[in-house]
Amino acid sequence: MVAQPQSLAAKLPGRIFFPGRSASLSSQIIADVRDALFAKKLKPGDVLGTENEFAERYGVSRIVARDALRTLEALGIAEIRMGKGGGARVARGNPRLFAEALAVQLDLTGVSVAEIMDAQRAIECLAAELAAENATDADIAKLKLLLADAEANLHDVERTTQLGAEFHLAVAEASHNRVLVVQLISLQHVSWPRRNPTLTSKVARRILDVHKELLALIEIRDAAGARKLMDDHVKMIRTRRVTEVAKRTPQPLGSRSRGSEGKLRIDDGSDEIDCC
């Protein structure tokens, strides 16, 4: 007789639950599973158990057990199968699924565009450095295709904006660090416009030239050079994003800002700054 996989209900010591609201009991079950996951007692594919098993193990109602399992599923910790032989198992990770959720939470938290761009600068600089060290032939080929596509679409603002985001993401992917990739995806949801109405052909060409130079540095494995160029590039993007947001924010009549020389000036938006 083939032995059945042992469920979490049999693995975990569990906790002593005291009478209280069902939401609180459900949270305790979720905490148990999460703690077991972080303690490496669980791995993807492991059987967690059925509703009945959870209810019996923790001494709670099926309603509480069901709520806990549904929350574990929503958090991406569990996969639930219905019917005979069903139940919950530990999910196989897919961080990209939660990149947009993280972006939403950042937006709801009210983080500023400057905060987002500072984080993006840190991520992209390291990604460029690692790309120069780890990029494969396939990575290089993908970056070249994106640049060729961008060259052919310099007068298409929406396509150029999209390709700019794709190129930056492809550089991160070439780093072969999945944490950096997922973080960049999240930040791009918040920071990258779908269409930049201020993008001119001249600026698009300058951006393309920077991207070509960056690829050349990655190809020759110049990690320090790639990091420095990406740093300069993202700082320019940051300047543009902050300026764009400031223009959309109502200001008192006659308000002024200080220029780089420390003198007061009125920003008329005439400067052309890299944006993608």
VEXFI-186269 format. One record per residue (C-alpha): residue number from 0; x, y, z; residue in three letters; chain. Coordinates in Angstrom, 2 decimals. Example, Ala and Ser with C-alpha at 12.3 -4.5 7.8 and 13.67 -1.06 7.14 Angstrom:
REM residues 2
[0, [12.30, -4.50, 7.80], 'ALA', 'A'],
[1, [13.67, -1.06, 7.14], 'SER', 'A'],
REM end
This chain:
REM residues 276
[0, [0.00, 0.00, 0.00], 'MET', 'A'],
[1, [1.37, 3.40, -1.02], 'VAL', 'A'],
[2, [1.90, 5.74, 1.91], 'ALA', 'A'],
[3, [-0.10, 8.96, 1.72], 'GLN', 'A'],
[4, [1.71, 12.30, 2.05], 'PRO', 'A'],
[5, [1.70, 13.53, 5.61], 'GLN', 'A'],
[6, [-0.30, 16.71, 5.99], 'SER', 'A'],
[7, [0.69, 19.81, 7.92], 'LEU', 'A'],
[8, [-1.95, 18.92, 10.52], 'ALA', 'A'],
[9, [0.23, 15.99, 11.53], 'ALA', 'A'],
[10, [3.55, 17.84, 11.23], 'LYS', 'A'],
[11, [3.06, 21.00, 13.23], 'LEU', 'A'],
[12, [2.86, 21.10, 17.01], 'PRO', 'A'],
[13, [0.11, 23.69, 16.74], 'GLY', 'A'],
[14, [-0.89, 26.21, 19.36], 'ARG', 'A'],
[15, [-3.35, 26.27, 22.22], 'ILE', 'A'],
[16, [-6.25, 28.39, 21.02], 'PHE', 'A'],
[17, [-8.44, 30.27, 23.42], 'PHE', 'A'],
[18, [-12.06, 31.17, 22.70], 'PRO', 'A'],
[19, [-12.33, 34.36, 20.73], 'GLY', 'A'],
[20, [-13.35, 35.84, 17.43], 'ARG', 'A'],
[21, [-13.08, 33.53, 14.43], 'SER', 'A'],
[22, [-10.90, 36.06, 12.62], 'ALA', 'A'],
[23, [-8.38, 35.86, 15.45], 'SER', 'A'],
[24, [-8.37, 32.04, 15.38], 'LEU', 'A'],
[25, [-7.94, 32.07, 11.62], 'SER', 'A'],
[26, [-4.99, 34.47, 11.95], 'SER', 'A'],
[27, [-3.29, 32.10, 14.37], 'GLN', 'A'],
[28, [-3.56, 29.22, 11.90], 'ILE', 'A'],
[29, [-2.14, 31.41, 9.15], 'ILE', 'A'],
[30, [0.73, 32.44, 11.43], 'ALA', 'A'],
[31, [1.50, 28.77, 12.15], 'ASP', 'A'],
[32, [1.75, 27.93, 8.46], 'VAL', 'A'],
[33, [3.79, 31.05, 7.70], 'ARG', 'A'],
[34, [6.19, 30.32, 10.56], 'ASP', 'A'],
[35, [6.64, 26.75, 9.35], 'ALA', 'A'],
[36, [7.36, 28.04, 5.86], 'LEU', 'A'],
[37, [10.03, 30.49, 7.02], 'PHE', 'A'],
[38, [11.52, 27.82, 9.28], 'ALA', 'A'],
[39, [11.96, 25.61, 6.19], 'LYS', 'A'],
[40, [9.67, 22.96, 7.63], 'LYS', 'A'],
[41, [7.60, 23.23, 4.47], 'LEU', 'A'],
[42, [8.50, 23.29, 0.80], 'LYS', 'A'],
[43, [6.52, 23.78, -2.42], 'PRO', 'A'],
[44, [4.16, 20.90, -3.05], 'GLY', 'A'],
[45, [3.93, 19.75, 0.58], 'ASP', 'A'],
[46, [0.44, 18.73, 1.68], 'VAL', 'A'],
[47, [-1.13, 21.16, 4.14], 'LEU', 'A'],
[48, [-4.36, 19.29, 4.67], 'GLY', 'A'],
[49, [-8.10, 19.56, 4.23], 'THR', 'A'],
[50, [-10.64, 21.77, 5.91], 'GLU', 'A'],
[51, [-11.61, 18.95, 8.24], 'ASN', 'A'],
[52, [-7.99, 18.23, 9.16], 'GLU', 'A'],
[53, [-7.32, 21.87, 9.99], 'PHE', 'A'],
[54, [-10.50, 22.11, 12.04], 'ALA', 'A'],
[55, [-9.68, 18.96, 14.00], 'GLU', 'A'],
[56, [-6.03, 19.80, 14.54], 'ARG', 'A'],
[57, [-6.66, 23.29, 15.84], 'TYR', 'A'],
[58, [-9.96, 22.62, 17.57], 'GLY', 'A'],
[59, [-11.84, 25.19, 15.52], 'VAL', 'A'],
[60, [-14.95, 25.14, 13.37], 'SER', 'A'],
[61, [-14.85, 24.33, 9.66], 'ARG', 'A'],
[62, [-15.80, 27.94, 8.98], 'ILE', 'A'],
[63, [-12.62, 29.14, 10.73], 'VAL', 'A'],
[64, [-10.52, 26.50, 8.95], 'ALA', 'A'],
[65, [-12.05, 27.46, 5.60], 'ARG', 'A'],
[66, [-11.31, 31.14, 6.21], 'ASP', 'A'],
[67, [-7.69, 30.35, 7.08], 'ALA', 'A'],
[68, [-7.22, 28.25, 3.95], 'LEU', 'A'],
[69, [-8.77, 30.89, 1.70], 'ARG', 'A'],
[70, [-6.50, 33.54, 3.19], 'THR', 'A'],
[71, [-3.45, 31.31, 2.70], 'LEU', 'A'],
[72, [-4.51, 30.91, -0.92], 'GLU', 'A'],
[73, [-4.97, 34.67, -1.36], 'ALA', 'A'],
[74, [-1.50, 35.25, 0.10], 'LEU', 'A'],
[75, [-0.04, 32.85, -2.45], 'GLY', 'A'],
[76, [1.09, 30.42, 0.24], 'ILE', 'A'],
[77, [-1.37, 27.64, -0.59], 'ALA', 'A'],
[78, [-2.96, 26.06, -3.64], 'GLU', 'A'],
[79, [-6.37, 24.51, -3.03], 'ILE', 'A'],
[80, [-7.81, 21.65, -5.06], 'ARG', 'A'],
[81, [-11.45, 20.70, -4.81], 'MET', 'A'],
[82, [-13.02, 17.24, -4.94], 'GLY', 'A'],
[83, [-11.71, 13.80, -4.11], 'LYS', 'A'],
[84, [-8.04, 13.85, -3.22], 'GLY', 'A'],
[85, [-8.22, 17.62, -2.90], 'GLY', 'A'],
[86, [-7.10, 19.90, -0.13], 'GLY', 'A'],
[87, [-4.37, 22.47, 0.30], 'ALA', 'A'],
[88, [-0.72, 22.21, -0.68], 'ARG', 'A'],
[89, [2.14, 24.67, -0.38], 'VAL', 'A'],
[90, [2.17, 26.77, -3.54], 'ALA', 'A'],
[91, [5.07, 26.99, -5.93], 'ARG', 'A'],
[92, [6.43, 30.52, -5.78], 'GLY', 'A'],
[93, [5.73, 33.05, -8.49], 'ASN', 'A'],
[94, [6.87, 36.45, -7.15], 'PRO', 'A'],
[95, [5.80, 38.29, -10.31], 'ARG', 'A'],
[96, [2.17, 37.69, -9.38], 'LEU', 'A'],
[97, [2.65, 39.98, -6.40], 'PHE', 'A'],
[98, [4.70, 42.70, -8.07], 'ALA', 'A'],
[99, [1.57, 44.63, -8.98], 'GLU', 'A'],
[100, [0.09, 44.07, -5.51], 'ALA', 'A'],
[101, [3.22, 45.56, -3.96], 'LEU', 'A'],
[102, [2.97, 48.51, -6.35], 'ALA', 'A'],
[103, [-0.63, 49.11, -5.27], 'VAL', 'A'],
[104, [0.36, 49.06, -1.60], 'GLN', 'A'],
[105, [3.19, 51.52, -2.24], 'LEU', 'A'],
[106, [0.75, 53.80, -4.02], 'ASP', 'A'],
[107, [-1.84, 53.52, -1.24], 'LEU', 'A'],
[108, [0.86, 54.25, 1.34], 'THR', 'A'],
[109, [1.44, 57.55, -0.41], 'GLY', 'A'],
[110, [5.15, 57.21, -1.11], 'VAL', 'A'],
[111, [6.49, 60.08, -3.16], 'SER', 'A'],
[112, [7.83, 59.78, -6.69], 'VAL', 'A'],
[113, [11.24, 60.81, -5.31], 'ALA', 'A'],
[114, [11.19, 57.85, -2.89], 'GLU', 'A'],
[115, [10.22, 55.47, -5.68], 'ILE', 'A'],
[116, [12.92, 56.75, -8.00], 'MET', 'A'],
[117, [15.60, 56.60, -5.28], 'ASP', 'A'],
[118, [14.73, 52.94, -4.73], 'ALA', 'A'],
[119, [14.69, 52.34, -8.46], 'GLN', 'A'],
[120, [18.11, 53.93, -8.78], 'ARG', 'A'],
[121, [19.54, 51.55, -6.16], 'ALA', 'A'],
[122, [17.99, 48.50, -7.82], 'ILE', 'A'],
[123, [18.88, 49.40, -11.40], 'GLU', 'A'],
[124, [22.49, 50.34, -10.66], 'CYS', 'A'],
[125, [23.15, 46.98, -9.03], 'LEU', 'A'],
[126, [21.21, 45.22, -11.78], 'ALA', 'A'],
[127, [23.38, 46.83, -14.46], 'ALA', 'A'],
[128, [26.54, 45.85, -12.59], 'GLU', 'A'],
[129, [25.40, 42.23, -12.23], 'LEU', 'A'],
[130, [24.21, 42.13, -15.84], 'ALA', 'A'],
[131, [27.74, 42.97, -16.95], 'ALA', 'A'],
[132, [28.96, 40.04, -14.87], 'GLU', 'A'],
[133, [26.22, 37.48, -15.56], 'ASN', 'A'],
[134, [24.54, 38.23, -18.89], 'ALA', 'A'],
[135, [24.26, 35.26, -21.26], 'THR', 'A'],
[136, [24.31, 35.30, -25.06], 'ASP', 'A'],
[137, [20.51, 35.05, -24.95], 'ALA', 'A'],
[138, [20.31, 38.09, -22.67], 'ASP', 'A'],
[139, [22.52, 40.11, -25.00], 'ILE', 'A'],
[140, [20.45, 39.04, -28.01], 'ALA', 'A'],
[141, [17.23, 40.15, -26.28], 'LYS', 'A'],
[142, [18.70, 43.55, -25.43], 'LEU', 'A'],
[143, [19.83, 44.03, -29.03], 'LYS', 'A'],
[144, [16.35, 43.20, -30.34], 'LEU', 'A'],
[145, [14.81, 45.76, -28.01], 'LEU', 'A'],
[146, [17.25, 48.43, -29.20], 'LEU', 'A'],
[147, [16.53, 47.62, -32.84], 'ALA', 'A'],
[148, [12.80, 47.90, -32.13], 'ASP', 'A'],
[149, [13.35, 51.22, -30.38], 'ALA', 'A'],
[150, [15.39, 52.55, -33.32], 'GLU', 'A'],
[151, [12.55, 51.69, -35.67], 'ALA', 'A'],
[152, [9.97, 53.46, -33.49], 'ASN', 'A'],
[153, [11.65, 56.70, -32.48], 'LEU', 'A'],
[154, [8.63, 58.74, -33.60], 'HIS', 'A'],
[155, [6.08, 56.57, -31.79], 'ASP', 'A'],
[156, [5.87, 58.05, -28.29], 'VAL', 'A'],
[157, [3.83, 55.26, -26.72], 'GLU', 'A'],
[158, [5.95, 52.48, -28.21], 'ARG', 'A'],
[159, [9.19, 54.26, -27.29], 'THR', 'A'],
[160, [8.02, 54.65, -23.69], 'THR', 'A'],
[161, [7.08, 50.97, -23.53], 'GLN', 'A'],
[162, [10.36, 49.83, -25.03], 'LEU', 'A'],
[163, [12.29, 51.96, -22.56], 'GLY', 'A'],
[164, [10.64, 50.12, -19.69], 'ALA', 'A'],
[165, [11.23, 46.75, -21.36], 'GLU', 'A'],
[166, [14.90, 47.51, -21.90], 'PHE', 'A'],
[167, [15.44, 48.44, -18.26], 'HIS', 'A'],
[168, [13.64, 45.28, -17.17], 'LEU', 'A'],
[169, [15.69, 43.17, -19.59], 'ALA', 'A'],
[170, [18.88, 44.57, -18.04], 'VAL', 'A'],
[171, [17.59, 43.53, -14.62], 'ALA', 'A'],
[172, [16.73, 40.07, -15.94], 'GLU', 'A'],
[173, [20.27, 39.80, -17.32], 'ALA', 'A'],
[174, [21.52, 40.23, -13.75], 'SER', 'A'],
[175, [19.96, 36.82, -12.97], 'HIS', 'A'],
[176, [18.85, 38.11, -9.59], 'ASN', 'A'],
[177, [15.12, 37.42, -9.26], 'ARG', 'A'],
[178, [14.72, 39.68, -6.24], 'VAL', 'A'],
[179, [15.95, 42.69, -8.21], 'LEU', 'A'],
[180, [13.69, 41.80, -11.14], 'VAL', 'A'],
[181, [10.53, 41.59, -9.04], 'VAL', 'A'],
[182, [11.34, 44.80, -7.18], 'GLN', 'A'],
[183, [11.87, 46.64, -10.46], 'LEU', 'A'],
[184, [8.58, 45.33, -11.87], 'ILE', 'A'],
[185, [6.78, 46.68, -8.80], 'SER', 'A'],
[186, [8.43, 50.09, -9.04], 'LEU', 'A'],
[187, [7.80, 50.35, -12.77], 'GLN', 'A'],
[188, [4.08, 49.90, -12.14], 'HIS', 'A'],
[189, [4.21, 53.04, -10.01], 'VAL', 'A'],
[190, [6.83, 55.16, -11.75], 'SER', 'A'],
[191, [6.79, 54.41, -15.48], 'TRP', 'A'],
[192, [4.20, 56.29, -17.59], 'PRO', 'A'],
[193, [2.35, 54.37, -20.28], 'ARG', 'A'],
[194, [2.81, 57.28, -22.61], 'ARG', 'A'],
[195, [5.05, 60.29, -22.10], 'ASN', 'A'],
[196, [3.55, 63.30, -23.91], 'PRO', 'A'],
[197, [6.70, 65.39, -23.39], 'THR', 'A'],
[198, [8.97, 62.89, -25.15], 'LEU', 'A'],
[199, [10.49, 64.34, -28.32], 'THR', 'A'],
[200, [12.35, 62.59, -31.12], 'SER', 'A'],
[201, [15.53, 64.32, -29.99], 'LYS', 'A'],
[202, [15.19, 63.01, -26.45], 'VAL', 'A'],
[203, [14.20, 59.55, -27.73], 'ALA', 'A'],
[204, [17.40, 59.44, -29.79], 'ARG', 'A'],
[205, [19.50, 60.48, -26.79], 'ARG', 'A'],
[206, [17.91, 57.78, -24.67], 'ILE', 'A'],
[207, [18.57, 55.18, -27.36], 'LEU', 'A'],
[208, [22.22, 56.22, -27.50], 'ASP', 'A'],
[209, [22.51, 55.79, -23.71], 'VAL', 'A'],
[210, [20.92, 52.35, -23.92], 'HIS', 'A'],
[211, [23.31, 51.35, -26.71], 'LYS', 'A'],
[212, [26.27, 52.50, -24.65], 'GLU', 'A'],
[213, [24.99, 50.54, -21.66], 'LEU', 'A'],
[214, [24.65, 47.38, -23.73], 'LEU', 'A'],
[215, [28.20, 47.84, -25.04], 'ALA', 'A'],
[216, [29.49, 48.01, -21.45], 'LEU', 'A'],
[217, [27.54, 44.89, -20.52], 'ILE', 'A'],
[218, [28.95, 43.05, -23.54], 'GLU', 'A'],
[219, [32.55, 43.83, -22.60], 'ILE', 'A'],
[220, [31.86, 42.88, -18.95], 'ARG', 'A'],
[221, [32.60, 46.38, -17.62], 'ASP', 'A'],
[222, [30.58, 46.10, -14.41], 'ALA', 'A'],
[223, [31.79, 49.38, -12.90], 'ALA', 'A'],
[224, [31.16, 51.27, -16.13], 'GLY', 'A'],
[225, [27.66, 49.79, -16.51], 'ALA', 'A'],
[226, [26.78, 50.73, -12.94], 'ARG', 'A'],
[227, [28.05, 54.30, -13.38], 'LYS', 'A'],
[228, [26.20, 54.85, -16.64], 'LEU', 'A'],
[229, [22.95, 53.44, -15.23], 'MET', 'A'],
[230, [23.34, 55.65, -12.17], 'ASP', 'A'],
[231, [23.66, 58.78, -14.31], 'ASP', 'A'],
[232, [20.76, 57.65, -16.50], 'HIS', 'A'],
[233, [18.34, 56.91, -13.64], 'VAL', 'A'],
[234, [19.24, 60.19, -11.92], 'LYS', 'A'],
[235, [18.09, 61.96, -15.08], 'MET', 'A'],
[236, [14.88, 59.90, -15.11], 'ILE', 'A'],
[237, [14.32, 60.83, -11.47], 'ARG', 'A'],
[238, [14.69, 64.51, -12.26], 'THR', 'A'],
[239, [12.12, 64.23, -15.04], 'ARG', 'A'],
[240, [9.61, 62.28, -12.95], 'ARG', 'A'],
[241, [9.83, 64.67, -9.99], 'VAL', 'A'],
[242, [9.47, 67.66, -12.31], 'THR', 'A'],
[243, [6.43, 66.15, -14.04], 'GLU', 'A'],
[244, [4.69, 65.44, -10.73], 'VAL', 'A'],
[245, [5.46, 68.95, -9.47], 'ALA', 'A'],
[246, [3.87, 70.43, -12.57], 'LYS', 'A'],
[247, [0.69, 68.42, -11.98], 'ARG', 'A'],
[248, [0.50, 69.58, -8.36], 'THR', 'A'],
[249, [-1.25, 72.95, -7.92], 'PRO', 'A'],
[250, [1.17, 75.61, -6.67], 'GLN', 'A'],
[251, [0.47, 79.04, -5.20], 'PRO', 'A'],
[252, [0.53, 81.81, -7.80], 'LEU', 'A'],
[253, [4.04, 83.00, -8.47], 'GLY', 'A'],
[254, [5.69, 80.08, -6.67], 'SER', 'A'],
[255, [9.29, 79.50, -7.53], 'ARG', 'A'],
[256, [11.94, 76.86, -7.10], 'SER', 'A'],
[257, [15.68, 77.00, -6.68], 'ARG', 'A'],
[258, [17.88, 76.06, -9.60], 'GLY', 'A'],
[259, [21.05, 74.02, -9.40], 'SER', 'A'],
[260, [23.04, 77.21, -8.75], 'GLU', 'A'],
[261, [20.90, 78.01, -5.71], 'GLY', 'A'],
[262, [19.17, 80.94, -7.45], 'LYS', 'A'],
[263, [15.42, 81.24, -7.61], 'LEU', 'A'],
[264, [13.88, 80.46, -10.98], 'ARG', 'A'],
[265, [10.48, 79.66, -12.41], 'ILE', 'A'],
[266, [10.39, 76.21, -14.01], 'ASP', 'A'],
[267, [8.83, 76.67, -17.45], 'ASP', 'A'],
[268, [9.40, 73.04, -18.44], 'GLY', 'A'],
[269, [11.64, 73.94, -21.35], 'SER', 'A'],
[270, [14.47, 71.59, -20.37], 'ASP', 'A'],
[271, [14.70, 68.28, -22.19], 'GLU', 'A'],
[272, [15.57, 65.48, -19.79], 'ILE', 'A'],
[273, [16.00, 61.78, -20.36], 'ASP', 'A'],
[274, [12.86, 59.95, -19.32], 'CYS', 'A'],
[275, [13.08, 56.29, -20.34], 'CYS', 'A'],
REM end
